[in-house]
Amino acid sequence: MSALYNEYSGRSVDRVQALADGVFAVAMTLLVLDVRLPDTHASDSHELWSQLTGLGPSVAAYVLSFTMLGTFWLALHTVLALCERSDRTLAWAVLVFLFFVTTLPFTASVLADHTHLWLAVVLYWLNLVALGACIAWMLVHAGRRLVGADGHDGLTLVRRRLVLAQSAYALAVLLVLVSPVASIVALAAFQLFFVISPRLPFRA
């Protein structure tokens, strides 16, 4: 009976994608909640401007993390679109992936509040590593049994992009040995590249 249940569990790609879309929407919304002014009200425009400029780290972490989630959502959408069907293993791979999606607002908040500490940068990077590992798990499993002959080329492209992105993020994190802020700037620069790279002529 257990084997029969496992054969029927998690077979709908559309339901898996619908759940993922909902979780991503919530996580992206939670990111902006950390961008808020101090509890003390500004007495004049000068003080308000000072409070707004003090939000720089929070805004930077928000923009970085929002684009990170957008990148991973696109990767997940691409993998699921290539699958002719789902199964229980793929569904659990997506669920674990979504777990780490929901932790990104926390690690982003830690990063925003402790931009000068190497541990905050490493914690944020480990969250990205976990997301990448889950995508890799999906790619391996989908390539074995869930995609047709036409889908393997697409999985290969996703795999190459995943390796490139994770390697770039790892290189950026190595800069914490020099400066945590420099590491964050490098992460942002690499992320900007992955956002605009499909439109660059040499990537066409």
N, C-alpha and C positions, 0 to 999 in steps of 0.2 A: 504493500500500500504506500509506503514511503517513497519507493522508487517511482511509482505511478504519479504521485503528487509532484515530485521533482520534475517530471517530464512536462507537466502542464503549468507549473508555477513560473510567473514572470515572463510569459511569452509575448506580451504586447509591447512592441517598441514605442508605440504612441503613448501608452500610459507611463512608461519610464521617462520619456521626454517631457510629458506634461508635469510630472513630479519635479523633474530637474528644473524646468522653467520657473515653477513656483518657488523653489528653494533659492534659486539665483536671484529672483526678484526681491525676496525678503532680505537676503544677505546684502544685496546692493543698496537697499534702503537703509539697513542698519548702519552702513558705513557713514552716512551723512549725519547720523545722530551724534557722532563724536565731534562734529564741527559746530561748536556752540560758544557763545560769548560767556565771559565770567558771570557769576551770579550778581555781582555788584553792578548797578546801573551807572552808565556814563553820565556825568554832569554836564558835559558840553561835547561839541563835535571833535575837538582835539583829543579828548579822552577816549571817545568812541573810536576814532581812527587808530589810536594806540592799541585798543583792544582788538580791532580788526586785523591789524598787522601782526599781532601776537598769535593769530590763528594760522600763520604760515605753515608750521609743521603739520597741523591737523589737516589743512586743505591739501597739502602735498601728499600726505598719506592717503587721503580720500581719493584723489585723482589717480594716484599710482594703483591703489587697490581696486578701484572701479574698473580701470582698464585691464588689470590682471584678471578679474572675474570675467570681464567681457571676452578676453582671449581664451580662457578655459571653457567658457560657455560655447564659443564657436568650435573649439576642438571637440567637445562632447557632442555637439549637434552634428558635426561632420562624421564622427565615428558612427553614431546611431543612424544617420541617414544612409550609410553604406551597408548597414545590416539588413538582411532580408527578413530576419526574425530575431527575437530575443530568447533568452532562457534564464533560469534561476541564477546561474553564475554571473551572467552579465548584469542582471538586476542588482545583485549584491555588490558587484564592482562599482556600479553607479551610486548605490547607497553609501558605500564607504567614501567615494569621491565627494558626495554631497555633504558628508560629515565634515570633511576638511574645508569645503566651501563655507560652511557655517562658522568655522573657527577663524576664518580670515578677518572678519571685523574685529575680533579680539586681538589678534596679533598686529593688525594695523593700528589699533588704539595704543598698544604697547609701544610700537615703533614711533608713533606721533609724540608720545609723552617722554620718550627716552632716546631721542635721535643721537645723543652723545655716547650711548652705551653699545658696545659690540654685541652683547647678549640679545638686545632687542632686535638688531639686524639679523642675527643668526636664527632667532626664533621665527621671524617673518619668513626667512629663506626656507627653513625646515617645513613650514606650511606649504610653500610653493613646491618643494621636493615631494611632499606627500601627494599633492594634487597631480603632479607629473607622473608619479609612480602608479596612481590609479588609472590614469589615461593609458599608460603602458600596459597595465593588466588588461584593460578592455581591448587594446589593439591585439595583444597576443591571443586572447580567447576568441575574439571575433574572427581573427584570421584563420583559426582552426576549423570553425564550424558554422559561422553565422553569416558570412558574406558569400556572394556568388563570385564567379570568375571575374566579372567586371569590377568588383570592389577591392581587389587586392592592390591595384595600383594606387587607389585612393588612400588605403591604409598605409602604404609605403610613404606617401607624401606627408601624411600626418606624423608618422614615426620620425621622419627626417627633421621635420619642423620641431617636434618635441625634443629631440636630442640637441638641436641647435639652441633652443630656448633655455633648456635646463643647463647646458654648458655655459651659456652667456650669464645666466643668473649666478652660477657658481663662481665664475670669474669675478663678477661684481662683488660678491660677498668676500672674496679674498682681500679686497681693499680695506676690510675692517682692521687688518694688520697695520694699515697706514692711518686711516681715519674712518669712523663709522659714517660720518656725513658724506665722505667721498664714496663710500660703498652704496649709500642710498642714492646718490646722484647717478652712479653708474647703473644701478638697477633701473632708475627712471629712464636713462638714455637708451638702454637695451629695450625696455618696454616700448618706448616711443618708436624704435625701429620696427618692432614686431607689429605695431599698430599700422604703420604706414608702408611697410615693405611690400605688400602685394601691389601697391600702386607705383613702385619704383620701376623705371624702364628695364634695369638689369634683372628684375625678378619676374618680368612679364613672361 
